[in-house]
Amino acid sequence: MMDLTVMPKINKAAGMEVSGVVEAVGKNVKKFKPGDEVMAITAGYHGGWVEYVCASVNVTAIKLSILTFEEAATMCLSGISAYGAVNLAKVTKNQNVLVYGASGGVGQYVVQLAKMRGAKVTGVCSTRNLDICRRFGADEVIDYKKEDFSNSGKSYDVVFGINGNNPLWKYKKVLKKAEDISRLAI
Ligand SMILES: NC(=O)c1ccc[n+]([C@@H]2O[C@H](COP(=O)([O-])OP(=O)(O)OC[C@H]3O[C@@H](n4cnc5c(N)ncnc54)[C@H](OP(=O)(O)O)[C@@H]3O)[C@@H](O)[C@H]2O)c1
């Protein structure tokens, strides 16, 4: 584990997110110590499908003890992407929020984080994932195989379009303040 500026150049392997036990730390690293159970993103430096990785402290976090290593390794990038998007859109209590792609890697976290902030969440996904989406906390669900969300007549304070399946105008159509593009997280 090292400071980003002194990361060594290592041959790239496939894979991106990792979890494991810290073996050694750089001399300036204070946040982690050998033996810590951590999860990290290795993107941009070298891949994660290896026995040992060199991870930057900036993209490493302590693994919660309730998580297995396998669970922790799946959370990093999608969780951070969702967290960044929810912060960017400034989701707050009682807002109506639409999450398109709510059953996916990123969408499931967006739904949960928006609910944690007290928003009313409508999730869009396919028929087979409607129940999962509800379990993540969605108050309402729309099955994109049966209904076009942009024709529902409903509008939302914040819209998350978490895949490339719609043109921008469709999302803008259901945004309460269509001119406030910062409320549209694609
Ligand atoms: N995963 C990450 O860590 C990450 C990080 C940054 C950016 N991204 C980007 O974010 C986007 C989503 O990634 P993801 O990992 O969340 O993908 P994912 O797990 O494959 O989820 C895709 C979502 O889109 C829905 N979907 C699939 N086909 C669709 C269709 N034809 N029409 C409407 N909705 C459809 C899926 O619903 P059903 O499964 O119910 O059909 C699901 O909710 C991608 O563009 C990815 O590059 C991902």
The ligand as an SDF file (V2000), in Angstrom:
LIG
                    3D

 48 52  0  0  0  0  0  0  0  0999 V2000
  -20.5790   -1.2640  -12.0820 N   0  0  0  0  0  0  0  0  0  0  0  0
  -19.7060   -0.2590  -11.8790 C   0  0  0  0  0  0  0  0  0  0  0  0
  -18.8560   -0.3150  -10.9860 O   0  0  0  0  0  0  0  0  0  0  0  0
  -19.7760    0.9950  -12.7510 C   0  0  0  0  0  0  0  0  0  0  0  0
  -19.0100    2.0910  -12.3750 C   0  0  0  0  0  0  0  0  0  0  0  0
  -19.0760    3.2550  -13.1200 C   0  0  0  0  0  0  0  0  0  0  0  0
  -19.8920    3.3050  -14.2340 C   0  0  0  0  0  0  0  0  0  0  0  0
  -20.6110    2.2060  -14.5910 N   0  0  0  0  0  0  0  0  0  0  0  0
  -21.4860    2.3110  -15.7790 C   0  0  0  0  0  0  0  0  0  0  0  0
  -22.8280    2.3790  -15.2970 O   0  0  0  0  0  0  0  0  0  0  0  0
  -23.6830    1.7150  -16.2300 C   0  0  0  0  0  0  0  0  0  0  0  0
  -24.4530    0.6070  -15.5080 C   0  0  0  0  0  0  0  0  0  0  0  0
  -23.5180   -0.2930  -14.9510 O   0  0  0  0  0  0  0  0  0  0  0  0
  -23.9860   -1.4620  -13.9700 P   0  0  0  0  0  0  0  0  0  0  0  0
  -22.7600   -2.1400  -13.5140 O   0  0  0  0  0  0  0  0  0  0  0  0
  -24.9390   -0.9190  -12.9580 O   0  0  0  0  0  0  0  0  0  0  0  0
  -24.7400   -2.4010  -15.0360 O   0  0  0  0  0  0  0  0  0  0  0  0
  -25.6620   -3.6740  -14.7840 P   0  0  0  0  0  0  0  0  0  0  0  0
  -25.3700   -4.2820  -13.4540 O   0  0  0  0  0  0  0  0  0  0  0  0
  -25.5820   -4.5110  -15.9990 O   0  0  0  0  0  0  0  0  0  0  0  0
  -27.1380   -3.0300  -14.6800 O   0  0  0  0  0  0  0  0  0  0  0  0
  -27.7620   -2.5090  -15.8280 C   0  0  0  0  0  0  0  0  0  0  0  0
  -29.1310   -1.9420  -15.4720 C   0  0  0  0  0  0  0  0  0  0  0  0
  -29.7560   -1.5360  -16.6930 O   0  0  0  0  0  0  0  0  0  0  0  0
  -30.9640   -2.2920  -16.8830 C   0  0  0  0  0  0  0  0  0  0  0  0
  -31.0850   -2.6410  -18.3010 N   0  0  0  0  0  0  0  0  0  0  0  0
  -30.4350   -3.6200  -18.9670 C   0  0  0  0  0  0  0  0  0  0  0  0
  -30.8610   -3.6610  -20.2590 N   0  0  0  0  0  0  0  0  0  0  0  0
  -31.7790   -2.6860  -20.3950 C   0  0  0  0  0  0  0  0  0  0  0  0
  -32.5950   -2.2420  -21.4800 C   0  0  0  0  0  0  0  0  0  0  0  0
  -32.5250   -2.8040  -22.6890 N   0  0  0  0  0  0  0  0  0  0  0  0
  -33.4310   -1.1920  -21.2640 N   0  0  0  0  0  0  0  0  0  0  0  0
  -33.5110   -0.6140  -20.0490 C   0  0  0  0  0  0  0  0  0  0  0  0
  -32.7760   -0.9870  -18.9700 N   0  0  0  0  0  0  0  0  0  0  0  0
  -31.9170   -2.0230  -19.1500 C   0  0  0  0  0  0  0  0  0  0  0  0
  -30.8340   -3.5180  -16.0240 C   0  0  0  0  0  0  0  0  0  0  0  0
  -32.1210   -3.9630  -15.6720 O   0  0  0  0  0  0  0  0  0  0  0  0
  -32.5280   -5.5140  -15.7530 P   0  0  0  0  0  0  0  0  0  0  0  0
  -31.3090   -6.3130  -15.3660 O   0  0  0  0  0  0  0  0  0  0  0  0
  -33.6420   -5.6380  -14.7990 O   0  0  0  0  0  0  0  0  0  0  0  0
  -32.9050   -5.7460  -17.1890 O   0  0  0  0  0  0  0  0  0  0  0  0
  -30.0480   -2.9740  -14.8340 C   0  0  0  0  0  0  0  0  0  0  0  0
  -30.9170   -2.3380  -13.9210 O   0  0  0  0  0  0  0  0  0  0  0  0
  -22.7860    1.1740  -17.3580 C   0  0  0  0  0  0  0  0  0  0  0  0
  -22.8020    2.1210  -18.3970 O   0  0  0  0  0  0  0  0  0  0  0  0
  -21.4250    1.1040  -16.6990 C   0  0  0  0  0  0  0  0  0  0  0  0
  -20.3920    1.2500  -17.6500 O   0  0  0  0  0  0  0  0  0  0  0  0
  -20.5890    1.0530  -13.8570 C   0  0  0  0  0  0  0  0  0  0  0  0
  1  2  1  0
  2  3  2  0
  2  4  1  0
  4  5  1  0
  4 48  2  0
  5  6  2  0
  6  7  1  0
  7  8  2  0
  8  9  1  0
  8 48  1  0
  9 10  1  0
  9 46  1  0
 10 11  1  0
 11 12  1  0
 11 44  1  0
 12 13  1  0
 13 14  1  0
 14 15  2  0
 14 16  1  0
 14 17  1  0
 17 18  1  0
 18 19  2  0
 18 20  1  0
 18 21  1  0
 21 22  1  0
 22 23  1  0
 23 24  1  0
 23 42  1  0
 24 25  1  0
 25 26  1  0
 25 36  1  0
 26 27  1  0
 26 35  1  0
 27 28  2  0
 28 29  1  0
 29 30  1  0
 29 35  2  0
 30 31  1  0
 30 32  2  0
 32 33  1  0
 33 34  2  0
 34 35  1  0
 36 37  1  0
 36 42  1  0
 37 38  1  0
 38 39  2  0
 38 40  1  0
 38 41  1  0
 42 43  1  0
 44 45  1  0
 44 46  1  0
 46 47  1  0
M  CHG  2   8   1  16  -1
M  END
$$$$
